[in-house]
Amino acid sequence: MDISQIRHFLAVADEGDWSRAANAAHVSRATIQASVAELEQLRGEQLVREIVAEGAEPGDSAGSADPGAKPRVELTAAGIAYRPAARAAVAKAPAPAAKAGGRAKASKGRGRAPVVKGEPKPFKKRQGR
């Protein structure tokens, strides 16, 4: 069981929507759904369920009464029971490593070595003005 799966489960539990949970966790919706599905498989119980409009299937908004309606995500009884243990596991886990940032290359403006003035490089055509 990966700590990121637990974090994704908690994001879904807090947000109640796949898309908002994915935005909160900085991953795609497909990633967070797959992560929660893996966690459910590892635990052997369903932790969340989608609640959709009547007449529509999960993941299909075309058949619903409101075409713009998104399915809500609710915790099952097992999900509600697992939530405190998940929060404790995340609290004990080390903080996630910071993503690499900064610049991979030096900027083109400042901080570069100056060009040596003098004779032009051999076999290089000079630019006319």
C-alpha positions in Angstrom: 0.0 0.0 0.0 1.5 3.3 -1.2 1.1 6.5 0.9 0.1 8.4 -2.3 -2.9 6.0 -2.7 -3.9 6.9 0.8 -3.4 10.7 0.1 -5.6 10.3 -3.0 -8.3 8.5 -1.1 -8.3 11.3 1.5 -8.5 13.9 -1.3 -11.6 12.2 -2.7 -13.1 11.8 0.8 -12.6 15.6 1.5 -13.7 16.9 -1.9 -16.5 14.5 -2.8 -15.7 14.8 -6.5 -13.1 13.1 -8.7 -12.1 16.3 -10.6 -11.8 18.5 -7.5 -9.8 15.7 -5.7 -7.5 15.4 -8.7 -6.9 19.1 -8.7 -6.2 19.1 -5.0 -3.7 16.3 -5.4 -2.1 17.8 -8.5 -2.8 14.6 -10.6 -5.2 13.7 -13.4 -8.6 12.4 -12.8 -7.7 9.0 -14.3 -4.7 8.8 -12.0 -6.7 9.4 -8.8 -9.5 7.0 -9.9 -6.9 4.3 -10.6 -5.1 5.0 -7.3 -8.3 4.7 -5.3 -9.3 1.5 -7.2 -5.9 -0.1 -6.4 -6.3 0.9 -2.7 -9.8 -0.7 -2.7 -8.4 -3.9 -4.3 -5.5 -4.1 -1.8 -7.9 -3.6 1.2 -10.5 -6.0 -0.3 -13.4 -3.6 0.2 -15.1 -0.8 -1.6 -14.2 2.6 0.0 -16.0 5.0 -2.3 -19.1 4.9 -4.6 -20.4 7.2 -7.3 -23.8 8.6 -6.8 -25.3 9.6 -10.2 -28.6 11.1 -11.4 -31.4 8.6 -11.9 -31.3 6.8 -15.2 -27.6 7.4 -15.8 -24.6 5.1 -15.4 -21.5 6.0 -13.5 -19.1 7.9 -15.8 -21.9 8.6 -18.3 -23.5 12.0 -18.1 -25.4 11.6 -21.4 -28.2 9.6 -19.9 -28.8 11.8 -16.9 -31.7 14.3 -16.6 -29.1 17.1 -16.3 -26.4 16.6 -19.0 -24.0 18.8 -17.1 -24.4 16.9 -13.9 -21.3 15.2 -12.5 -21.5 12.1 -10.3 -20.8 12.7 -6.7 -18.4 10.5 -4.8 -19.4 9.3 -1.4 -17.6 7.1 1.2 -19.1 3.7 1.9 -19.3 2.5 5.5 -15.8 0.9 5.0 -14.5 4.2 3.7 -15.9 6.1 6.7 -14.3 3.5 9.1 -10.9 3.7 7.2 -10.7 7.5 7.1 -9.3 8.1 10.6 -6.6 5.4 10.1 -5.8 6.9 6.7 -5.3 10.3 8.3 -3.1 8.8 11.0 -1.0 7.0 8.3 -0.5 10.2 6.3 0.4 12.2 9.5 3.1 9.6 10.4 4.5 9.5 6.9 7.4 11.7 5.9 6.4 14.8 3.9 6.5 14.3 0.1 9.7 15.3 -1.5 9.6 18.6 -3.2 9.5 18.5 -7.0 12.5 19.7 -8.8 12.3 23.3 -9.6 14.4 26.1 -10.9 16.1 26.4 -14.2 17.7 23.5 -15.9 19.8 25.9 -18.0 21.3 29.2 -17.4 19.3 32.2 -18.5 20.2 33.7 -21.8 20.4 37.2 -20.4 22.4 37.5 -17.2 24.9 35.2 -15.7 26.6 33.9 -18.8 30.2 34.2 -19.7 30.9 37.3 -21.9 31.9 36.8 -25.5 35.6 37.5 -26.0 36.0 40.5 -28.4 38.6 40.2 -31.1 39.0 38.5 -34.4 35.9 36.6 -35.7 35.9 32.9 -35.7 37.5 31.3 -38.8 35.1 30.3 -41.6 32.3 32.2 -40.0 30.5 34.7 -42.2 30.0 38.1 -40.5 26.6 39.5 -40.5 26.1 42.5 -42.7 24.1 45.5 -41.7 
